[in-house]
Amino acid sequence: MSEANQQQWGIIELMGHKVVAGCISKDEMLGKPMLRVDVPSTGQFVEFTQFYGEAAIYCVTFTSEEVARRTAEQCRVNPVNVYVPDLVTREQLEEMQQEYNARIVALRNRLPSGEEITDEEEVDPDL
């Protein structure tokens, strides 16, 4: 890609085994040169843009627009992947712990002396 910031379609392989495909250009973000990838819309996601630093890039393969679009469709890269765990209150956590402790005690009381529960044995989930 020349210094003229030209755009080219391609496939980008990133460290961590992630692959994105789209229209590639050189851009600057936070004072650093970055690879800009405009990923086209797919059957699953709308179009989006991502920026990658040189350390994240493993390989860039320039392709036709058709090949890049088909690759983007197959890769199904989610533009935003957010992990938000279900939060519980302290009281709910303590209640769950008491419930599980009661289950453990009930299971131990069912065992004959000196025996242990094996993975093959079925455990009543209501205990």
WOKA-V547078 format. One record per pair of residues at least 12 apart in sequence whose ideal C-beta (glycine too) atoms are under 10 Angstrom apart, sorted by sequence separation. I is the first residue (numbers start at 1). J is the second residue. If there is no record, write none. Layout:
I;J + I;J
This chain:
9;21 + 10;22 + 12;24 + 24;36 + 25;37 + 37;49 + 38;50 + 9;22 + 10;23 + 11;24 + 23;36 + 24;37 + 25;38 + 36;49 + 37;50 + 110;123 + 9;23 + 10;24 + 22;36 + 23;37 + 24;38 + 36;50 + 37;51 + 107;121 + 110;124 + 7;22 + 8;23 + 9;24 + 20;35 + 22;37 + 23;38 + 35;50 + 36;51 + 37;52 + 7;23 + 8;24 + 21;37 + 22;38 + 23;39 + 34;50 + 35;51 + 36;52 + 107;123 + 7;24 + 8;25 + 20;37 + 22;39 + 23;40 + 34;51 + 35;52 + 106;123 + 107;124 + 110;127 + 6;24 + 7;25 + 21;39 + 22;40 + 34;52 + 35;53 + 106;124 + 109;127 + 6;25 + 7;26 + 20;39 + 21;40 + 32;51 + 34;53 + 35;54 + 5;25 + 6;26 + 33;53 + 34;54 + 103;123 + 106;126 + 107;127 + 5;26 + 14;35 + 21;42 + 30;51 + 32;53 + 33;54 + 35;56 + 103;124 + 106;127 + 4;26 + 5;27 + 27;49 + 29;51 + 32;54 + 34;56 + 35;57 + 103;125 + 105;127 + 1;24 + 3;26 + 5;28 + 12;35 + 14;37 + 28;51 + 29;52 + 30;53 + 34;57 + 37;60 + 103;126 + 104;127 + 1;25 + 2;26 + 23;47 + 25;49 + 27;51 + 29;53 + 103;127 + 1;26 + 10;35 + 12;37 + 22;47 + 35;60 + 40;65 + 47;72 + 102;127 + 11;37 + 22;48 + 23;49 + 10;37 + 12;39 + 22;49 + 42;69 + 45;72 + 50;77 + 20;48 + 22;50 + 24;52 + 40;68 + 41;69 + 42;70 + 45;73 + 7;36 + 9;38 + 39;68 + 40;69 + 44;73 + 48;77 + 50;79 + 20;50 + 39;69 + 42;72 + 43;73 + 48;78 + 49;79 + 5;36 + 7;38 + 9;40 + 37;68 + 41;72 + 42;73 + 45;76 + 48;79 + 20;52 + 39;71 + 40;72 + 41;73 + 42;74 + 44;76 + 45;77 + 47;79 + 48;80 + 39;72 + 40;73 + 42;75 + 43;76 + 44;77 + 45;78 + 46;79 + 1;35 + 18;52 + 42;76 + 44;78 + 45;79 + 37;72 + 42;77 + 45;80 + 14;50 + 24;60 + 39;75 + 15;52 + 24;61 + 12;50 + 14;52 + 18;56 + 24;62 + 39;77 + 19;58 + 24;63 + 12;52 + 15;55 + 16;56 + 18;58 + 19;59 + 21;61 + 37;77 + 39;79 + 14;55 + 15;56 + 17;58 + 14;56 + 15;57 + 16;58 + 19;61 + 21;63 + 23;65 + 14;57 + 15;58 + 22;65 + 12;56 + 13;57 + 14;58 + 24;68 + 12;57 + 13;58 + 14;59 + 23;68 + 12;58 + 13;59 + 14;60 + 21;67 + 22;68 + 23;69 + 12;59 + 13;60 + 21;68 + 22;69 + 11;59 + 12;60 + 13;61 + 20;68 + 21;69 + 10;59 + 11;60 + 12;61 + 21;70 + 22;71 + 23;72 + 10;60 + 11;61 + 21;71 + 22;72 + 10;61 + 11;62 + 20;71 + 21;72 + 8;60 + 10;62 + 11;63 + 19;71 + 20;72 + 21;73 + 9;62 + 10;63 + 19;72 + 21;74 + 22;75 + 8;62 + 9;63 + 10;64 + 21;75 + 8;63 + 9;64 + 10;65 + 19;74 + 20;75 + 22;77 + 9;65 + 11;67 + 12;68 + 19;75 + 21;77 + 8;65 + 9;66 + 10;67 + 11;68 + 18;75 + 20;77 + 9;67 + 10;68 + 19;77 + 1;60 + 9;68 + 12;71 + 18;77 + 20;79 + 8;68 + 9;69 + 11;71 + 1;62 + 10;71 + 11;72 + 9;71 + 9;72 + 11;75
